[in-house]
Each structure stands twice: as structure tokens, then as C-alpha cells.
Amino acid sequence: LMTTTLTTPYIYYNKAANISEEAQKELDRANAAFDKQEIKKVTEHYKNALDLAPESAEIMSNLGAILATQGIGHEAVKLLKKAVEINDQCAGACYNLGTLFLTGNVLEFAKKFLEQAYAIDSNSLPIINNLGIVYLNYADFAK
């Protein structure tokens, strides 16, 4: 996993399980474009990778996150929900979906998906941080 800068509070995957070599190359191209902040190219490469690996929760999560950073929240939510349905152990997809709900102040769903992400990866600082923000909003200081 790699995490983004402060400009986008999402988790992105460098690698995806069980995908073709060509899909991985597209994912690599997307991540290289991401490093240069070439968002349109990133989006294009993630879409190409997803076309080549339509059941990849990791790629779906990446595409959902990059769409969310562009303000395309409805499409991002659909992709991230599907990623979680495909693999409910994909911490990045759970985190990204929870974070998207958190940014929209939909705390009930933010809490649900961030707690799911935390159950998968309790050592992830972004997950702990955003889940903490949810608990602060609920004034749940015991957690």
C-alpha cells in the first residue's frame, strides 16, 4: 500500500492480486502518473486496468479514490461499494469508502466502513486517524 499526500486522504494500491501482466502494467502506469499528479492520465490508466481486471477490488478501489478526489463522488461510491462486495477484506476499499463518507459528513456509513478497515488492518495510521475523527464527531472518547 501507499498513501497519498495531504491533498487526497485516500489509500492507493501499487499491486493487485490475481491480475494479468498487462493489467499490472496499466496499474504501474497509473501510479507513475499519480506521482506526477497527472490526474487525467491516472484516471485513464486505472480505467484501462479495470477493463483488463474487472474483478480487482484493489484497482476498483484506486479508481474510486481518484474519482472522489475529482469530485465525482456518486461514481466513486458505486465503485468502492462494489470493491468491498468483491473483497470485504480489502482494507483500502473499506478505508476509501469510509473516508469518502466522512468527507461528506455521512458519519454512520463512515463509521461502518472505517471500523471494517480497522478490523482488517489495525496498524494503519490513516485508518486510525480517520476512525478517530469519526469517534470525535460522535463524542465517543472511550474508543
PEZILIN-V819644 format. One record per residue. N is the residue number from 0. RES is the residue in one small letter. SS is DSSP state (~ for helix, > for strand, _ for the rest). D_FIRST is the distance of its C-alpha to the first C-alpha in Angstrom with 1 decimal. Layout:
BEGIN
n: <N,N>
res: <RES,RES>
ss: <SS,SS>
d_first: <D_FIRST,D_FIRST>
END
This chain:
BEGIN
n: <0,1,2,3,4,5,6,7,8,9,10,11,12,13,14,15,16,17,18,19,20,21,22,23,24,25,26,27,28,29,30,31,32,33,34,35,36,37,38,39,40,41,42,43,44,45,46,47,48,49,50,51,52,53,54,55,56,57,58,59,60,61,62,63,64,65,66,67,68,69,70,71,72,73,74,75,76,77,78,79,80,81,82,83,84,85,86,87,88,89,90,91,92,93,94,95,96,97,98,99,100,101,102,103,104,105,106,107,108,109,110,111,112,113,114,115,116,117,118,119,120,121,122,123,124,125,126,127,128,129,130,131,132,133,134,135,136,137,138,139,140,141,142>
res: <l,m,t,t,t,l,t,t,p,y,i,y,y,n,k,a,a,n,i,s,e,e,a,q,k,e,l,d,r,a,n,a,a,f,d,k,q,e,i,k,k,v,t,e,h,y,k,n,a,l,d,l,a,p,e,s,a,e,i,m,s,n,l,g,a,i,l,a,t,q,g,i,g,h,e,a,v,k,l,l,k,k,a,v,e,i,n,d,q,c,a,g,a,c,y,n,l,g,t,l,f,l,t,g,n,v,l,e,f,a,k,k,f,l,e,q,a,y,a,i,d,s,n,s,l,p,i,i,n,n,l,g,i,v,y,l,n,y,a,d,f,a,k>
ss: <_,>,>,_,_,_,_,_,_,_,>,>,_,_,_,_,_,_,_,_,~,~,~,~,~,~,~,~,~,~,~,~,~,~,~,_,_,_,~,~,~,~,~,~,~,~,~,~,~,~,~,~,_,_,_,_,~,~,~,~,~,~,~,~,~,~,~,~,~,_,_,_,~,~,~,~,~,~,~,~,~,~,~,~,~,~,_,_,_,_,~,~,~,~,~,~,~,~,~,~,~,~,~,_,_,_,~,~,~,~,~,~,~,~,~,~,~,~,~,~,_,_,_,_,~,~,~,~,~,~,~,~,~,~,~,~,~,_,_,_,_,_,_>
d_first: <0.0,3.7,6.6,9.9,13.3,15.9,17.3,14.7,13.4,10.7,7.0,6.2,4.9,6.1,7.9,9.9,12.3,16.0,16.3,18.9,18.7,19.8,17.2,14.5,16.6,16.6,12.9,13.0,15.9,14.3,11.5,14.4,16.5,13.9,14.1,17.9,17.7,19.6,18.8,21.4,20.2,16.6,18.1,20.4,17.9,15.7,19.1,20.1,17.1,17.8,21.5,20.7,18.5,19.9,18.6,14.9,13.3,9.9,12.0,14.3,11.8,10.8,14.6,15.5,13.5,15.0,18.4,18.2,17.9,21.0,22.9,23.0,22.3,24.4,22.7,19.2,20.4,21.8,18.6,16.4,19.2,19.5,15.9,16.5,19.8,18.5,15.9,16.6,14.0,11.0,9.8,8.1,11.5,13.5,12.1,12.6,15.9,17.0,16.2,18.2,20.9,20.8,21.4,24.2,25.6,25.6,25.0,25.9,23.2,20.7,21.6,21.4,17.9,16.5,18.4,17.1,13.4,14.8,16.6,13.5,11.5,14.2,12.5,10.0,12.0,11.4,12.5,15.3,16.4,16.8,18.3,20.6,21.7,22.6,24.6,26.3,27.4,28.9,30.4,28.9,28.9,29.1,25.5>
END
